[in-house]
Structure formats: C-alpha cells, structure tokens
Amino acid sequence: MPDFEDIRFYNDTEVQQALRENLNHPMITALLHFTFPKISEEEIAEKVLSCKSIQDFQEAIIKYTVENVLERSSEGLTYSGFDALDKDQAYFYISTHRDIILDTSLLNYVLLQKGLCMTASAIGDNLVRRSFLMALAKLNRNFLVKRGLGPREMLQSSTVLSQYIRSLVLEDKRSVWMAQREGRTKDGDDRTQQGVLKMVGMAKGSDSLLEFFGKLKIVPVAISYEFDPTDILKMPELMARRLDQTYVKSSNEDFNSIIKGAMGQKGRIHIQAGNVIEPAELQMLEQEVSSVNAQLKALASLIDQRIYDNYKLWPSNYIAYDLLQEEPAFEDRYTSKEKRQFERRVLKRVNIQNTLELNSYLLMYANPVINHHKLYENQG
C-alpha cells in the first residue's frame, strides 16, 4: 500500500485541530470577515469551530465565500450538464484551467448545489507554500502534486499520485478534479496534456489503459469566464514564450494571481459538464489504436472535443476573433456597445502598436472560438 501521507488532505478527525490552529491567522481572519461581513468575530469563530468535517467546513463556510466572490466580481454563474450525473457515483472531472483557485471552487459549489459528490482536487505544491494556504487547501480536500522534481523523484511521485487518485475514485468513491494540463492555459488554447493522462494511467494495475479510464468515469468540464481578470498578469509569460525567451516567475506571482482571480471582474461564468466518457467509447478507441502513446493521444483528443463542444462562447470571444482576423465574421454574436467595451479593455491592457503583444492578448479570447469551429469543420 503506497504511503499518501505527504500529499493527502485532512482526515475529518484532523479538521478541528487545523481550524483552531489557523483561525487567528491574519489572512484567514480577512477571508472570514469577507465571507461573513455582518457578524462579530465571536460568531464567526463559533461558526467555524462548529465544523467537524471537511463537508461541514465546505457547507458552512466555503459555500458562502464562493457566493460572495460571485456577487462582488461576476455577473452570475450558470451551469448545465450535471443533471445527467448520478448522485451515488464518483467521477473523474478533467477541466479547463484558467484560474488557480476558482476553477475547482466553482465546480464544487455546483456539485454541492446539485447534491453530487464533491471532489478531491489536485493542486501544485508550489501554490501552497504559505502555511495558511496549505491549511486551506487541505481543509478543502486538495491533494498535492509535487513540482520541480528530478526525473527519478518525479517518477516515484507520479506513481504515488496515480495510486492515490485510483484509491479515491474506486475505493473511497470520492470524485476527483484535475486540470487538463499542468499550469493554467495562458493563451486560451485549451488542450489536454498526454502527460497528465499518462501519470493517472500509471495506476491501471491489471486493467488495460483504457479499461482503467473507463472505470474512473471521466467527465470533461468546460469552465468559461466572460473576462479573465488575470489576463494582464499572464501577458509577460505569454510574450516570453512567443519570443522564445525563458520566463522566470516572481516570488509573489501565484499569490497575486489567486487574489486577482478571486476579486477581479469576470463578467458571466458558465460551467458545462460533458457526457461521461463511456467504456464502450474507450473500447472503440482501443480497437482503433494499439500503442499506449496513440491511446493517450486519442483519449486527450476525445476530451478536448467534448470541451470545445461544451465551451460557452461569450461576446468577448467573438469580438476578439473578429479583431484578430480584421473582419466581422461573427458580428451577429455581439452588439456595438459590447465591442466598444472590449476595445477599451484591450487599450488599457496592451500596447496596440505592438502587433505581437496585441495578437497575443486577442488570442487569449479568440482561441476558444477557433477550437470550437475547427471541431465542427472536422466533423464536416
């Protein structure tokens, strides 16, 4: 039995102690005052310390945190596709990844609303180096993905991680969330990395690779924000990549992105759960391609197709596409007022005289349109 001790989230028996140890941390205090602005510190403490499990904490505290984030920084959250899921089943959710914390927080908020099993969620250990962030992560059923390891350590870590995911879904009947790629999508071009699937597949045991993924019950999820409040923060890395330069993160970059992602204006948000990838579909893939790499590529492509098909395209996406192409291909999908507002957004964020910078920014919003329409072109 692998040892999951250094990557697991809290057991319910550890929740009370973790809450008591972190209740008075300045950042936790600020978060709780944001969540419950109208009640006293004593009442907040009583509410927090009444939580005896992760489920209690998520229902009594985090649910209201998410609702306040949505109220203050969005024009509302909509969702669909979840009615097709079974409340008694655990699923493996693979989703687009644009925001460090919100993606999984919003998904779990929806799962709670629908009475579905909430997820254990993967998070890079580089994101939780501050003690209060680590505590919050473990209180929200996050498990750690170790970053920055050498080849031998990475193999060992990946083996343990894959076994943990298998144990959660198949033995504990706990749903799992994982981003489709390592790190956020910076350019809006959402693609499932084969390496992510390869890591998960390391725990297949005696099953064939695609039999194992059939047992996990993959649900591709498309999370789309009308506006990305962190778009300007992503530009330096995006520009470095396009100029073939090495990009080095600043020490506070991830933390700043977490705060900006939570409190920056996002417009409308939609979460679409795709259909479960059924064992029969995977059996067909297995018959078509025999090598492991080809199967991983085919599965990644299938997940991407579901995501592109279900991604909610906003006026901002269509406007960016038309500005990029310099022709009004989708002018029926937005108003002149929406176009003016988006153009003002662009002017505030990039130097429009720098073509590479302008195009890089527009692609963040245009790529979902490009992927969606490529999908339909390929389908004839």
Secondary structure as a PSIPRED ss2 file (coil, helix, strand):
# PSIPRED VFORMAT (PSIPRED V4.0)

   1 M C   1.000  0.000  0.000
   2 P C   1.000  0.000  0.000
   3 D C   1.000  0.000  0.000
   4 F C   1.000  0.000  0.000
   5 E C   1.000  0.000  0.000
   6 D C   1.000  0.000  0.000
   7 I C   1.000  0.000  0.000
   8 R C   1.000  0.000  0.000
   9 F C   1.000  0.000  0.000
  10 Y C   1.000  0.000  0.000
  11 N C   1.000  0.000  0.000
  12 D H   0.000  1.000  0.000
  13 T H   0.000  1.000  0.000
  14 E H   0.000  1.000  0.000
  15 V H   0.000  1.000  0.000
  16 Q H   0.000  1.000  0.000
  17 Q H   0.000  1.000  0.000
  18 A H   0.000  1.000  0.000
  19 L H   0.000  1.000  0.000
  20 R H   0.000  1.000  0.000
  21 E H   0.000  1.000  0.000
  22 N H   0.000  1.000  0.000
  23 L C   1.000  0.000  0.000
  24 N C   1.000  0.000  0.000
  25 H C   1.000  0.000  0.000
  26 P H   0.000  1.000  0.000
  27 M H   0.000  1.000  0.000
  28 I H   0.000  1.000  0.000
  29 T H   0.000  1.000  0.000
  30 A H   0.000  1.000  0.000
  31 L H   0.000  1.000  0.000
  32 L H   0.000  1.000  0.000
  33 H H   0.000  1.000  0.000
  34 F H   0.000  1.000  0.000
  35 T H   0.000  1.000  0.000
  36 F C   1.000  0.000  0.000
  37 P C   1.000  0.000  0.000
  38 K C   1.000  0.000  0.000
  39 I C   1.000  0.000  0.000
  40 S C   1.000  0.000  0.000
  41 E H   0.000  1.000  0.000
  42 E H   0.000  1.000  0.000
  43 E H   0.000  1.000  0.000
  44 I H   0.000  1.000  0.000
  45 A H   0.000  1.000  0.000
  46 E H   0.000  1.000  0.000
  47 K H   0.000  1.000  0.000
  48 V H   0.000  1.000  0.000
  49 L H   0.000  1.000  0.000
  50 S C   1.000  0.000  0.000
  51 C C   1.000  0.000  0.000
  52 K C   1.000  0.000  0.000
  53 S C   1.000  0.000  0.000
  54 I H   0.000  1.000  0.000
  55 Q H   0.000  1.000  0.000
  56 D H   0.000  1.000  0.000
  57 F H   0.000  1.000  0.000
  58 Q H   0.000  1.000  0.000
  59 E H   0.000  1.000  0.000
  60 A H   0.000  1.000  0.000
  61 I H   0.000  1.000  0.000
  62 I H   0.000  1.000  0.000
  63 K H   0.000  1.000  0.000
  64 Y H   0.000  1.000  0.000
  65 T H   0.000  1.000  0.000
  66 V H   0.000  1.000  0.000
  67 E H   0.000  1.000  0.000
  68 N H   0.000  1.000  0.000
  69 V H   0.000  1.000  0.000
  70 L H   0.000  1.000  0.000
  71 E H   0.000  1.000  0.000
  72 R H   0.000  1.000  0.000
  73 S H   0.000  1.000  0.000
  74 S C   1.000  0.000  0.000
  75 E C   1.000  0.000  0.000
  76 G C   1.000  0.000  0.000
  77 L E   0.000  0.000  1.000
  78 T E   0.000  0.000  1.000
  79 Y E   0.000  0.000  1.000
  80 S E   0.000  0.000  1.000
  81 G C   1.000  0.000  0.000
  82 F H   0.000  1.000  0.000
  83 D H   0.000  1.000  0.000
  84 A H   0.000  1.000  0.000
  85 L C   1.000  0.000  0.000
  86 D C   1.000  0.000  0.000
  87 K C   1.000  0.000  0.000
  88 D C   1.000  0.000  0.000
  89 Q C   1.000  0.000  0.000
  90 A C   1.000  0.000  0.000
  91 Y C   1.000  0.000  0.000
  92 F E   0.000  0.000  1.000
  93 Y E   0.000  0.000  1.000
  94 I E   0.000  0.000  1.000
  95 S E   0.000  0.000  1.000
  96 T C   1.000  0.000  0.000
  97 H C   1.000  0.000  0.000
  98 R C   1.000  0.000  0.000
  99 D C   1.000  0.000  0.000
 100 I C   1.000  0.000  0.000
 101 I C   1.000  0.000  0.000
 102 L H   0.000  1.000  0.000
 103 D H   0.000  1.000  0.000
 104 T H   0.000  1.000  0.000
 105 S H   0.000  1.000  0.000
 106 L H   0.000  1.000  0.000
 107 L H   0.000  1.000  0.000
 108 N H   0.000  1.000  0.000
 109 Y H   0.000  1.000  0.000
 110 V H   0.000  1.000  0.000
 111 L H   0.000  1.000  0.000
 112 L H   0.000  1.000  0.000
 113 Q H   0.000  1.000  0.000
 114 K C   1.000  0.000  0.000
 115 G C   1.000  0.000  0.000
 116 L C   1.000  0.000  0.000
 117 C C   1.000  0.000  0.000
 118 M C   1.000  0.000  0.000
 119 T E   0.000  0.000  1.000
 120 A E   0.000  0.000  1.000
 121 S E   0.000  0.000  1.000
 122 A E   0.000  0.000  1.000
 123 I E   0.000  0.000  1.000
 124 G E   0.000  0.000  1.000
 125 D H   0.000  1.000  0.000
 126 N H   0.000  1.000  0.000
 127 L H   0.000  1.000  0.000
 128 V C   1.000  0.000  0.000
 129 R C   1.000  0.000  0.000
 130 R C   1.000  0.000  0.000
 131 S H   0.000  1.000  0.000
 132 F H   0.000  1.000  0.000
 133 L H   0.000  1.000  0.000
 134 M H   0.000  1.000  0.000
 135 A H   0.000  1.000  0.000
 136 L H   0.000  1.000  0.000
 137 A H   0.000  1.000  0.000
 138 K H   0.000  1.000  0.000
 139 L H   0.000  1.000  0.000
 140 N C   1.000  0.000  0.000
 141 R C   1.000  0.000  0.000
 142 N E   0.000  0.000  1.000
 143 F E   0.000  0.000  1.000
 144 L E   0.000  0.000  1.000
 145 V E   0.000  0.000  1.000
 146 K C   1.000  0.000  0.000
 147 R C   1.000  0.000  0.000
 148 G C   1.000  0.000  0.000
 149 L C   1.000  0.000  0.000
 150 G C   1.000  0.000  0.000
 151 P H   0.000  1.000  0.000
 152 R H   0.000  1.000  0.000
 153 E H   0.000  1.000  0.000
 154 M H   0.000  1.000  0.000
 155 L H   0.000  1.000  0.000
 156 Q H   0.000  1.000  0.000
 157 S H   0.000  1.000  0.000
 158 S H   0.000  1.000  0.000
 159 T H   0.000  1.000  0.000
 160 V H   0.000  1.000  0.000
 161 L H   0.000  1.000  0.000
 162 S H   0.000  1.000  0.000
 163 Q H   0.000  1.000  0.000
 164 Y H   0.000  1.000  0.000
 165 I H   0.000  1.000  0.000
 166 R H   0.000  1.000  0.000
 167 S H   0.000  1.000  0.000
 168 L H   0.000  1.000  0.000
 169 V H   0.000  1.000  0.000
 170 L H   0.000  1.000  0.000
 171 E H   0.000  1.000  0.000
 172 D C   1.000  0.000  0.000
 173 K C   1.000  0.000  0.000
 174 R C   1.000  0.000  0.000
 175 S E   0.000  0.000  1.000
 176 V E   0.000  0.000  1.000
 177 W E   0.000  0.000  1.000
 178 M E   0.000  0.000  1.000
 179 A E   0.000  0.000  1.000
 180 Q C   1.000  0.000  0.000
 181 R C   1.000  0.000  0.000
 182 E C   1.000  0.000  0.000
 183 G C   1.000  0.000  0.000
 184 R C   1.000  0.000  0.000
 185 T C   1.000  0.000  0.000
 186 K C   1.000  0.000  0.000
 187 D C   1.000  0.000  0.000
 188 G C   1.000  0.000  0.000
 189 D C   1.000  0.000  0.000
 190 D C   1.000  0.000  0.000
 191 R C   1.000  0.000  0.000
 192 T C   1.000  0.000  0.000
 193 Q C   1.000  0.000  0.000
 194 Q H   0.000  1.000  0.000
 195 G H   0.000  1.000  0.000
 196 V H   0.000  1.000  0.000
 197 L H   0.000  1.000  0.000
 198 K H   0.000  1.000  0.000
 199 M H   0.000  1.000  0.000
 200 V H   0.000  1.000  0.000
 201 G H   0.000  1.000  0.000
 202 M C   1.000  0.000  0.000
 203 A C   1.000  0.000  0.000
 204 K C   1.000  0.000  0.000
 205 G C   1.000  0.000  0.000
 206 S C   1.000  0.000  0.000
 207 D C   1.000  0.000  0.000
 208 S C   1.000  0.000  0.000
 209 L H   0.000  1.000  0.000
 210 L H   0.000  1.000  0.000
 211 E H   0.000  1.000  0.000
 212 F H   0.000  1.000  0.000
 213 F H   0.000  1.000  0.000
 214 G H   0.000  1.000  0.000
 215 K H   0.000  1.000  0.000
 216 L H   0.000  1.000  0.000
 217 K C   1.000  0.000  0.000
 218 I E   0.000  0.000  1.000
 219 V E   0.000  0.000  1.000
 220 P E   0.000  0.000  1.000
 221 V E   0.000  0.000  1.000
 222 A E   0.000  0.000  1.000
 223 I E   0.000  0.000  1.000
 224 S E   0.000  0.000  1.000
 225 Y E   0.000  0.000  1.000
 226 E C   1.000  0.000  0.000
 227 F C   1.000  0.000  0.000
 228 D C   1.000  0.000  0.000
 229 P C   1.000  0.000  0.000
 230 T C   1.000  0.000  0.000
 231 D H   0.000  1.000  0.000
 232 I H   0.000  1.000  0.000
 233 L H   0.000  1.000  0.000
 234 K H   0.000  1.000  0.000
 235 M H   0.000  1.000  0.000
 236 P H   0.000  1.000  0.000
 237 E H   0.000  1.000  0.000
 238 L H   0.000  1.000  0.000
 239 M H   0.000  1.000  0.000
 240 A H   0.000  1.000  0.000
 241 R H   0.000  1.000  0.000
 242 R H   0.000  1.000  0.000
 243 L C   1.000  0.000  0.000
 244 D C   1.000  0.000  0.000
 245 Q C   1.000  0.000  0.000
 246 T C   1.000  0.000  0.000
 247 Y C   1.000  0.000  0.000
 248 V C   1.000  0.000  0.000
 249 K C   1.000  0.000  0.000
 250 S C   1.000  0.000  0.000
 251 S C   1.000  0.000  0.000
 252 N C   1.000  0.000  0.000
 253 E H   0.000  1.000  0.000
 254 D H   0.000  1.000  0.000
 255 F H   0.000  1.000  0.000
 256 N H   0.000  1.000  0.000
 257 S H   0.000  1.000  0.000
 258 I H   0.000  1.000  0.000
 259 I H   0.000  1.000  0.000
 260 K H   0.000  1.000  0.000
 261 G H   0.000  1.000  0.000
 262 A H   0.000  1.000  0.000
 263 M H   0.000  1.000  0.000
 264 G C   1.000  0.000  0.000
 265 Q C   1.000  0.000  0.000
 266 K C   1.000  0.000  0.000
 267 G C   1.000  0.000  0.000
 268 R C   1.000  0.000  0.000
 269 I E   0.000  0.000  1.000
 270 H E   0.000  0.000  1.000
 271 I E   0.000  0.000  1.000
 272 Q E   0.000  0.000  1.000
 273 A E   0.000  0.000  1.000
 274 G C   1.000  0.000  0.000
 275 N C   1.000  0.000  0.000
 276 V C   1.000  0.000  0.000
 277 I C   1.000  0.000  0.000
 278 E C   1.000  0.000  0.000
 279 P H   0.000  1.000  0.000
 280 A H   0.000  1.000  0.000
 281 E H   0.000  1.000  0.000
 282 L H   0.000  1.000  0.000
 283 Q H   0.000  1.000  0.000
 284 M H   0.000  1.000  0.000
 285 L H   0.000  1.000  0.000
 286 E H   0.000  1.000  0.000
 287 Q H   0.000  1.000  0.000
 288 E H   0.000  1.000  0.000
 289 V C   1.000  0.000  0.000
 290 S C   1.000  0.000  0.000
 291 S C   1.000  0.000  0.000
 292 V H   0.000  1.000  0.000
 293 N H   0.000  1.000  0.000
 294 A H   0.000  1.000  0.000
 295 Q H   0.000  1.000  0.000
 296 L H   0.000  1.000  0.000
 297 K H   0.000  1.000  0.000
 298 A H   0.000  1.000  0.000
 299 L H   0.000  1.000  0.000
 300 A H   0.000  1.000  0.000
 301 S H   0.000  1.000  0.000
 302 L H   0.000  1.000  0.000
 303 I H   0.000  1.000  0.000
 304 D H   0.000  1.000  0.000
 305 Q H   0.000  1.000  0.000
 306 R H   0.000  1.000  0.000
 307 I H   0.000  1.000  0.000
 308 Y H   0.000  1.000  0.000
 309 D H   0.000  1.000  0.000
 310 N H   0.000  1.000  0.000
 311 Y C   1.000  0.000  0.000
 312 K C   1.000  0.000  0.000
 313 L C   1.000  0.000  0.000
 314 W C   1.000  0.000  0.000
 315 P H   0.000  1.000  0.000
 316 S H   0.000  1.000  0.000
 317 N H   0.000  1.000  0.000
 318 Y H   0.000  1.000  0.000
 319 I H   0.000  1.000  0.000
 320 A H   0.000  1.000  0.000
 321 Y H   0.000  1.000  0.000
 322 D H   0.000  1.000  0.000
 323 L H   0.000  1.000  0.000
 324 L H   0.000  1.000  0.000
 325 Q H   0.000  1.000  0.000
 326 E C   1.000  0.000  0.000
 327 E C   1.000  0.000  0.000
 328 P C   1.000  0.000  0.000
 329 A C   1.000  0.000  0.000
 330 F C   1.000  0.000  0.000
 331 E H   0.000  1.000  0.000
 332 D H   0.000  1.000  0.000
 333 R H   0.000  1.000  0.000
 334 Y C   1.000  0.000  0.000
 335 T C   1.000  0.000  0.000
 336 S H   0.000  1.000  0.000
 337 K H   0.000  1.000  0.000
 338 E H   0.000  1.000  0.000
 339 K H   0.000  1.000  0.000
 340 R H   0.000  1.000  0.000
 341 Q H   0.000  1.000  0.000
 342 F H   0.000  1.000  0.000
 343 E H   0.000  1.000  0.000
 344 R H   0.000  1.000  0.000
 345 R H   0.000  1.000  0.000
 346 V H   0.000  1.000  0.000
 347 L H   0.000  1.000  0.000
 348 K H   0.000  1.000  0.000
 349 R H   0.000  1.000  0.000
 350 V C   1.000  0.000  0.000
 351 N C   1.000  0.000  0.000
 352 I C   1.000  0.000  0.000
 353 Q C   1.000  0.000  0.000
 354 N C   1.000  0.000  0.000
 355 T H   0.000  1.000  0.000
 356 L H   0.000  1.000  0.000
 357 E H   0.000  1.000  0.000
 358 L H   0.000  1.000  0.000
 359 N H   0.000  1.000  0.000
 360 S H   0.000  1.000  0.000
 361 Y H   0.000  1.000  0.000
 362 L H   0.000  1.000  0.000
 363 L H   0.000  1.000  0.000
 364 M H   0.000  1.000  0.000
 365 Y H   0.000  1.000  0.000
 366 A H   0.000  1.000  0.000
 367 N H   0.000  1.000  0.000
 368 P H   0.000  1.000  0.000
 369 V H   0.000  1.000  0.000
 370 I H   0.000  1.000  0.000
 371 N H   0.000  1.000  0.000
 372 H H   0.000  1.000  0.000
 373 H H   0.000  1.000  0.000
 374 K H   0.000  1.000  0.000
 375 L H   0.000  1.000  0.000
 376 Y H   0.000  1.000  0.000
 377 E H   0.000  1.000  0.000
 378 N H   0.000  1.000  0.000
 379 Q C   1.000  0.000  0.000
 380 G C   1.000  0.000  0.000
